Amino acid sequence: MFKLSNLFSLLKTKDDIGTKDMVAGLLSTSPEALRAFEEKYAETIIDKGISDNFFKVTAKEASADARTNKLPETYDEAYLEEIIERIKDELVSETTGFCVINGKVTGLICKKKDIRPVTKEELQKIPIPLRPMLTGSMYMRDLSGNSYEAVLEMYARALKAKNKKDRDGFYGRFRQGLEILDLDPVLYEILGRNRNSIGYWLPPITQAAKKEGFFKIPDTGVVQVPLPILQLTRLEYSSLNLTTLKIVDEWAMEVFKLDTDREYFIKTGVFSSKYDFRNAKVCGEKEVRELGEYLLFIQFQAGMYASPLNTNGKGSPVSIYGAATTNQFAVREFIADKEGNPCIYNGLPLHTEYRIFVEFGKNPRILGISPYWRSDIMKKRFSAESDADTVEMKHDYVIYSMHEKTLYKRYDENKEKVLKHIKNVISMTDLDGQWSIDVMQNENDFYIIDMALADTSAMRDCVPKGELKKSREDWIPKGLFKAITSQKEGDD
């Protein structure tokens, strides 16, 4: 007789929608079978080891791999620790940002006294395998010269292009260059002008939500990452030595005021890597102390999507820009699940979530709303993409299908209430243009957890035809914009 506890093995031997739907139906009726199913899945994932596909490697796996590197047999440990502390202090002093605590926005105070910048001569006393790859003012580059010149040339050509194909091509290379080329102060400033980045929209939406009173905002710290740290994400991640990672870890511990007894959710200004939730959730003393290098890794991984060498696991080159267009890191409280939701994406609880499209400004209004975990999108993702035959996607299809009715029931019961309060919030928010707002439900608590410009957001098909507008872009500082637009047509 077939046992419910063997459902996972059935899923491994058969790859058809009917079998997966049958398994989902059986799991929804038996908590015991679901528990056994998840235990077998966890064992399978652990046994797989580090993936050959870079985009499936986790930050924690990369961190553990870095710690297998051999150290020099002799070095002055006390001297190295002193240099690490001084560089960390330099970087902390150069960090700006803000925090949200209990719905109140306050600036971060990171300045330190009696800073003694580390010199090149001091660095050279340290063996190369342990030599810091950055200080507060120095950093390693792949190439000489200023990257911004090449990037701005692509932008100028996009502005001058006479047809859409050329315009899109030059613009794509401009955006790609922002994410993969060595940083310089100009390129760094351009990255900071991305309105999708959390530091732009979180303060105004927090203030409005606090005033309106219904939505919660998770406690969050957001920092402008010092250029020398952000430049590390433009180097090959595996080239970063343990000293360099330790400096970034200690910097993060201090600027984010981390507590090793707490759990955190981490993201860059625009990218959380939550679709492999092992990257996004940080818990336990070891992980909290390594949180800085996890942020480095997910920013590096995001930049790889824009790399000309990226195949996205499909065998043919593809470039997807946008995931690394930021100079910010964010760390927020982890919101513990109160509902006992099952998990997909290696640990992401399937909360009911709402994506609401809105327009701010003189006449604020709701444009549309969609379930965030929308059935047609999710089932296609798990069953029709190139990795559909992997154990992860089969698992996630079953878990989503099992939980689908619960998600939609909660969505239908609370949709109008969410819309009512979002309408109040947007009337109080000092933003303009069209945006998507993501709301996560956790029992009777509703959290605003993310925002993005509407025309770049998924599920925008819920906005009536003709209502969606192209967002305003403002990448180039005024002085530079004037310079590149005043070039003569032949000035290439």
C-alpha positions in Angstrom: 0.0 0.0 0.0 1.3 3.5 -0.9 2.2 5.6 2.1 1.6 9.4 2.2 5.1 9.8 3.6 6.5 8.5 0.2 4.9 11.3 -1.8 8.2 13.1 -2.3 9.7 10.0 -4.0 6.7 9.8 -6.3 7.3 13.4 -7.3 10.9 12.6 -8.1 10.0 9.7 -10.4 7.1 11.4 -12.3 7.2 14.8 -14.0 3.7 15.7 -15.1 1.2 18.3 -13.9 -1.4 15.7 -12.9 1.0 14.0 -10.5 2.0 17.3 -8.9 -1.6 18.4 -8.5 -2.5 15.0 -6.9 0.4 15.4 -4.5 -0.6 18.9 -3.6 -4.2 17.7 -3.0 -3.1 14.9 -0.7 -0.7 17.2 1.3 -3.5 19.7 1.9 -5.4 17.0 3.8 -2.5 15.6 6.0 -0.2 17.8 8.1 1.8 14.6 8.9 2.4 13.9 5.2 3.3 17.6 4.6 5.9 17.4 7.4 7.4 14.2 6.0 7.4 15.7 2.5 9.3 18.8 3.6 11.8 16.7 5.6 12.6 14.7 2.5 12.9 17.8 0.4 15.4 19.4 2.9 17.5 16.2 2.9 17.6 16.3 -0.9 18.7 19.9 -1.1 21.4 19.5 1.5 22.8 16.4 -0.3 23.1 18.4 -3.6 26.0 20.5 -2.4 27.1 23.8 -4.2 25.5 24.2 -7.6 27.5 24.5 -10.8 25.1 27.3 -11.8 26.4 30.5 -10.2 22.9 32.0 -9.9 21.9 29.1 -7.7 24.9 29.5 -5.3 24.0 31.1 -2.0 25.8 33.8 -0.2 26.4 31.5 2.8 27.9 28.8 0.5 30.2 31.4 -1.1 31.2 32.6 2.4 32.0 29.1 3.6 34.0 28.4 0.4 36.1 31.6 1.0 37.1 30.2 4.4 38.8 27.2 2.8 41.6 29.4 1.5 45.0 28.8 3.1 46.5 31.5 5.2 50.2 32.4 5.2 52.2 30.4 7.8 53.6 33.6 9.5 52.2 37.1 9.8 51.9 39.7 12.5 48.3 39.0 13.7 48.2 42.0 16.1 49.3 44.4 13.4 46.7 43.0 11.0 44.0 43.4 13.5 45.0 47.0 14.1 44.8 47.7 10.3 41.4 46.0 10.1 40.1 48.1 12.9 41.4 51.4 11.4 40.1 50.7 7.9 36.7 49.7 9.4 36.6 53.0 11.3 37.4 54.9 8.1 34.6 53.2 6.3 32.1 53.7 9.2 32.9 57.5 9.2 32.2 57.7 5.5 28.8 56.0 5.8 25.5 57.9 5.7 22.0 56.6 5.9 18.9 56.4 8.0 16.9 54.0 10.1 13.2 53.3 10.6 12.3 52.3 14.1 8.6 52.0 15.2 7.6 54.0 12.1 9.9 56.9 12.8 12.7 57.9 10.4 16.0 59.1 11.9 19.4 59.7 10.5 22.3 57.3 11.2 25.2 58.8 13.1 28.4 57.0 12.0 31.1 59.6 12.4 34.1 58.5 14.5 36.8 60.6 16.1 40.6 60.3 15.8 40.6 58.5 12.5 44.1 57.6 11.3 43.8 56.7 7.6 45.7 53.6 6.6 48.5 54.3 4.1 49.7 52.3 1.1 53.0 51.7 2.9 51.3 50.2 5.9 49.3 47.9 3.7 52.5 46.6 2.0 53.7 45.2 5.3 50.9 42.6 5.2 51.4 39.4 3.1 49.4 39.6 -0.2 47.0 36.8 0.7 45.9 38.8 3.7 46.4 42.3 2.5 43.2 44.4 2.7 41.8 45.1 -0.8 40.4 48.5 0.3 40.7 51.3 2.8 38.5 54.3 3.4 40.0 56.1 0.3 41.8 53.3 -1.7 40.3 50.4 -3.7 41.2 47.9 -6.3 40.1 48.2 -9.9 40.1 45.8 -12.9 41.0 48.5 -15.4 42.6 52.0 -15.4 40.7 55.1 -16.5 37.3 56.5 -15.6 34.3 54.2 -16.4 31.9 57.1 -16.4 33.3 58.3 -19.8 32.3 55.1 -21.6 28.9 55.0 -19.8 28.1 58.6 -20.7 29.1 58.1 -24.3 26.5 55.3 -24.6 23.9 57.6 -23.0 24.8 60.4 -25.4 24.4 58.1 -28.3 21.1 56.9 -27.1 19.8 60.5 -26.9 21.0 61.1 -30.5 19.9 57.8 -32.1 17.5 58.3 -34.9 15.6 55.0 -34.6 14.3 52.9 -31.7 16.6 49.9 -32.3 19.7 52.0 -32.0 18.3 54.0 -29.1 17.4 50.9 -27.1 20.7 49.3 -27.9 22.8 52.3 -26.7 20.5 52.8 -23.7 20.9 49.1 -22.7 24.7 49.3 -22.9 24.5 52.5 -20.7 22.4 50.7 -18.1 24.6 47.6 -18.3 27.8 49.7 -17.8 26.3 51.2 -14.6 26.2 47.7 -13.1 29.4 46.0 -14.3 32.2 48.5 -14.8 34.7 49.7 -12.2 33.3 52.5 -10.1 34.4 56.1 -10.0 32.8 59.0 -8.1 30.7 60.0 -11.1 29.4 56.5 -11.8 28.7 56.2 -8.0 26.6 59.3 -8.1 24.6 58.2 -11.1 23.8 54.9 -9.3 22.5 57.0 -6.4 19.9 58.6 -8.6 17.8 55.4 -9.1 14.3 56.2 -7.7 13.6 52.5 -7.4 16.2 52.3 -4.6 14.8 51.9 -1.1 16.4 55.1 0.2 14.3 57.2 -2.1 10.8 55.9 -1.4 11.0 54.4 2.2 11.1 57.7 4.2 8.1 59.3 2.6 5.9 56.2 2.6 6.9 55.5 6.2 5.9 59.0 7.4 2.5 58.7 5.6 1.8 55.2 6.9 2.7 56.3 10.4 0.2 59.2 10.1 -2.5 57.0 8.6 -2.1 54.3 11.2 -3.1 51.0 9.5 0.0 49.7 7.8 3.2 48.7 9.6 6.7 49.4 8.3 9.4 46.9 9.3 12.3 48.4 11.3 14.9 49.0 8.7 18.4 50.4 8.3 19.5 51.9 5.0 23.0 53.1 4.2 24.8 54.7 1.3 27.6 52.1 0.8 31.0 53.8 0.7 32.5 53.6 -2.8 35.5 51.4 -1.8 33.1 48.7 -0.4 30.7 48.9 -3.4 33.7 48.6 -5.8 34.4 45.1 -4.2 31.2 43.9 -5.9 32.7 44.8 -9.3 35.6 42.4 -8.7 35.3 38.6 -9.0 33.8 37.6 -5.7 36.1 34.6 -5.2 39.1 37.0 -5.4 38.1 38.7 -2.1 40.4 37.6 0.7 39.3 36.9 4.3 40.8 40.1 5.6 38.7 42.1 3.2 35.5 40.2 4.0 36.2 40.7 7.8 36.5 44.4 7.3 33.1 44.5 5.5 31.5 42.3 8.2 32.7 44.5 11.0 31.6 47.6 9.1 28.1 46.2 8.7 27.9 45.1 12.4 28.6 48.7 13.4 26.6 50.8 10.9 23.5 48.6 11.1 23.9 48.1 14.9 23.4 44.4 14.5 22.4 42.1 17.4 23.5 38.5 17.2 20.4 37.3 18.9 18.1 38.8 16.3 17.0 37.6 12.8 17.3 39.9 9.8 16.1 40.2 6.2 18.8 41.8 3.9 18.7 43.4 0.5 20.5 45.9 -1.6 18.7 49.1 -2.5 16.8 47.2 -5.2 17.5 43.5 -4.9 16.8 41.0 -2.2 17.6 37.7 -3.8 14.4 36.4 -2.0 13.8 33.9 -4.7 16.5 31.9 -3.0 15.4 32.9 0.5 18.6 31.4 2.0 20.3 34.6 0.8 17.7 37.0 2.2 17.2 35.6 5.8 20.1 35.9 8.3 19.8 34.2 11.7 22.2 32.9 14.3 25.4 34.6 15.7 27.6 33.3 12.9 25.4 34.5 10.1 24.8 37.9 11.7 28.6 38.4 12.0 29.0 37.5 8.3 26.1 39.7 7.2 28.3 42.3 5.5 29.8 39.7 3.1 26.3 38.3 2.3 25.3 41.8 1.1 28.5 42.0 -1.0 27.6 38.6 -2.6 24.0 39.4 -3.5 25.1 42.7 -5.0 27.8 40.9 -7.0 25.3 38.3 -8.1 22.8 41.0 -9.2 25.5 42.6 -11.3 26.2 39.2 -13.0 22.7 39.3 -14.5 23.9 42.3 -16.5 27.1 40.7 -17.5 27.6 39.9 -21.3 28.7 36.5 -20.2 25.5 35.7 -18.3 23.5 32.8 -19.8 20.9 32.8 -17.0 21.2 29.0 -17.0 19.8 28.8 -20.5 22.9 28.4 -22.6 22.6 31.6 -24.6 23.9 35.1 -23.6 21.3 37.4 -22.0 21.7 40.7 -20.2 19.2 41.8 -17.6 20.0 45.2 -16.1 18.4 46.8 -13.1 19.1 44.4 -10.3 22.4 46.1 -9.4 21.6 49.8 -10.1 22.0 51.0 -6.6 24.7 52.2 -4.1 22.6 51.3 -1.1 22.3 48.3 1.3 19.4 47.7 3.6 18.9 45.5 6.7 15.4 45.1 8.2 13.9 43.1 11.0 12.7 39.6 10.0 9.0 39.4 10.3 8.2 36.0 11.9 5.4 34.1 10.3 2.3 34.0 12.6 0.1 31.9 10.3 2.1 28.7 9.8 2.4 29.3 6.0 4.3 26.7 4.0 7.5 27.9 2.3 8.8 28.1 -1.3 12.1 29.4 -2.7 14.1 27.6 0.0 12.4 29.1 3.0 10.2 32.0 1.9 6.9 31.8 3.9 3.9 32.1 1.5 2.2 35.0 3.1 -0.8 36.6 1.3 0.6 39.6 -0.5 -1.0 42.5 -2.5 0.5 44.5 -5.3 -1.3 47.8 -5.6 -0.5 50.2 -8.5 -1.0 53.9 -7.5 -0.5 57.4 -8.8 0.9 60.0 -6.4 0.7 63.8 -6.9 -2.1 66.4 -7.1 -4.8 63.8 -7.8 -3.7 60.6 -6.1 -5.5 57.5 -7.2 -5.5 53.7 -7.3 -4.7 52.3 -10.7 -5.1 48.5 -10.1 -4.4 45.7 -7.7 -3.2 42.1 -8.1 -2.4 39.1 -5.8 1.4 39.2 -5.6 1.5 35.4 -5.8 -0.7 35.2 -8.8 -1.7 31.7 -9.9 -1.0 32.0 -13.7 2.4 33.5 -13.1 3.5 31.2 -10.3 2.4 27.9 -11.9 4.1 28.9 -15.2 7.3 29.7 -13.3 7.3 26.4 -11.6 6.2 24.2 -14.5 7.1 25.8 -17.8 10.6 27.3 -17.4 13.9 25.7 -18.3 14.5 24.4 -14.8 11.0 23.0 -14.3 12.3 19.4 -14.0 14.5 20.3 -10.9 13.5 19.1 -7.5 13.2 22.7 -6.3 10.6 23.7 -8.9 8.6 20.5 -8.5 8.5 21.1 -4.7 7.5 24.7 -5.1 4.7 23.9 -7.6 3.2 21.4 -5.2 3.5 23.7 -2.1 2.1 26.7 -4.0 -0.8 24.6 -5.4 -1.6 23.2 -2.0 -1.7 26.7 -0.5 -3.3 28.6 -3.4 -6.9 28.6 -2.1 -5.8 29.9 1.2 -3.9 32.7 -0.4 -6.8 33.8 -2.6 -9.3 33.5 0.2 -7.3 35.9 2.4 -6.8 38.2 -0.6 -10.5 38.4 -1.4 -11.5 38.9 2.2 -9.0 41.8 2.7 -8.6 43.4 -0.7 -11.0 46.3 -0.2 -9.7 47.1 3.3 -6.2 47.2 1.9 -7.3 49.5 -1.0 -9.1 51.8 1.4 -6.1 52.4 3.6 -3.6 52.6 0.6 -5.8 55.4 -0.8 -5.5 57.3 2.4 -1.7 56.7 2.5 -1.0 57.9 -1.0 -2.9 61.1 -0.4 -0.5 61.9 2.5 2.8 60.8 0.7 5.3 63.3 -0.7 6.1 61.3 -3.9 5.1 61.8 -7.5 4.5 59.5 -10.5 3.1 56.0 -10.7 4.3 53.3 -8.4 3.6 49.7 -7.3 3.3 49.1 -3.6 3.7 45.6 -2.0 1.7 44.8 1.1 2.3 41.6 3.1 -0.3 40.2 5.5 0.7 38.4 8.6 -2.5 37.4 10.5 -4.1 40.8 11.2 -1.0 42.9 10.5 -0.4 44.5 7.1 3.2 45.5 6.3 4.3 47.8 3.4 7.4 45.9 2.3 8.5 47.2 -1.1 7.8 49.7 -3.8 8.9 50.2 -7.4 8.1 52.5 -10.4 4.9 51.2 -12.0 6.1 50.8 -15.6 8.9 48.5 -14.5 6.9 46.4 -12.2 5.5 42.9 -12.9 1.7 42.4 -12.9 1.2 45.9 -14.4 -1.4 44.2 -16.7 -3.9 44.8 -13.9 -3.8 48.5 -14.7 -6.5 49.5 -17.3 -5.2 50.0 -20.9 -4.0 53.5 -21.5 -3.6 54.4 -17.8 0.0 53.4 -17.3 2.6 56.1 -18.0 6.3 55.9 -18.7 8.3 56.9 -15.6 10.5 60.0 -15.6 14.2 59.2 -15.7 16.9 61.5 -14.2 20.1 59.6 -14.3 22.6 62.3 -15.1 23.6 65.2 -12.8 22.8 68.5 -14.4 26.4 69.6 -15.1 27.1 66.3 -16.9 23.8 66.2 -18.7 24.5 69.6 -20.2 28.0 68.5 -21.3 26.9 65.4 -23.1 23.8 66.9 -24.8 25.9 69.9 -26.1 28.3 67.7 -28.0 28.2 68.0 -31.7 26.7 65.2 -33.7 30.1 64.0 -34.9 31.8 64.1 -31.4 32.0 60.3 -30.8 
